[in-house]
């Protein structure tokens, strides 16, 4: 079950990252090539951990990616402010989090996506821990 969950969420990140290069405003997202690259790298990491990694890699790899996205999503909701986007052709957003102006910005739809991916990968990590008995430290 872990392989299915982590691979699914990793593939979603890969698709979303690739879409950032083609259509930066897909589904109201505030994406740029740099944000797309981040999604591609972390999506590939999630898929690799799910498919090629052992039980420990499945747990720690998916947990690390989940923590990153949960932190990004929570930070967006907590620290986002009404603002104009510096990315091309993006409308103003009520919860815009600008990390690097013109390169990495997150709006409300981005925050929801980040939280969704973070929760999904977090569940995948917990499932991997319950599926296979292993030591967390070696």
N, C-alpha and C positions, 0 to 999 in steps of 0.2 A: 504494500500500500504506500510505503514511503517513496518508492521509486516513481510511482504514478503521480503522487501529489507534487513532489519536488520537480519532476520533469515537466508537468503541466504548468506550474507557476514559472519555472525557468524558461519554458518555451514562450509563455506570454510576455515575459520580459524581453526575450530576444525579438519577438515580433514588434513589440512596442518600441524597442530601441531602433530597429530597422526602419520603422515607420517615421521616426523622428527626422530621419534624413530626407524622406520623401514628402511628408506632410506634417510640418511642425505643429500645426494647430489641430491635429486629429482629436476628435471628441472633446474639444475645448482644452486640451492639455497645453501647457507652456513648455514646449520642448525645444531644444537646440541640439546641434551636433554633439556638443560636450555631454549634455544630459543623455542623449541617445547612446553615446559611447559607454557611459556609466551603466545604463540598463543592459547593453550588450554584454559587457564584462561580467556583471553580476548574474545575469541570466545564464551565461555560459558556465559560470562557476556552480550555480545551482544544478544545472543539468549534469555537469561532470561529476559532482559529488553524488548525485542520485544514481547515475549509471555506472560509474567506474570506481567510486570510492567504497571502502568497506563500511561496516556499521558505524565506526567512530567518525569517519569522514562524512558520512551521511548526516549524522547528528550535528557535529560541529560546523560543517559547511553550511547546511541549511539554516542552522541557528544563527550563524554570523550574518548571512544575507537577510534573514528575517529581522534581526535586530537593527540592521542598517535601515531597512525600509520602515520599520515601526518608528524608529527615531525620527526619520525624515517626515513621516506622516504626522506624528504628534507635534513635532516642532512647527510644521506648517500651520496646524490648527491653533497652536498656542501663540506663536510669534507672528503669524501672518497679519498684515494690516491692509486696509483699503488703499490701493495704489494703482498707478498706471504701470503697465508692463513695458520694459525696455526691449522686449523681443518684438520682432516684426509682426505687424497686423494682429496683435492680441488686444482684446478689449480690457478695460479696467477690471480688477477683481477685488472682492471684499476681503479676501484672506490671502493676499499675495505675499509669499515669502521670497525675498530676493537674497540669494546667497552670494552670487557673483553677477552683478548687473550685466545684462546682455548675454549671459551664458547659462546660468543655472537659476531659474525662477520656478516657483511652484504655486499654482492656484488651487482653488477648491477641488476641482476634478482631479488634479494631481495628488492632493492629500488623500482623497478617497482611494485612489489607485494604490498609493504607497501603503496605506493601512491594510487594504485588501490583500496585497501581495505579502506583506509582513505577517499578517495573521495566518494566511494559508501556509506559508513556509514554516512558521512557528508550530503550527499543528503538525506539519510533516516531520519536523524535528522531534516533537513529542511522540509521534507514532513510531518513529525509528527507534527511540529509546525503549518503547514497550515491546516492539517486535523482536528485537534481538538482545539477549543479555550480553553486555560487554562492559569493560571497564572504561570509565571516562578519563582516567589518567593512566598513562603507561610509562 
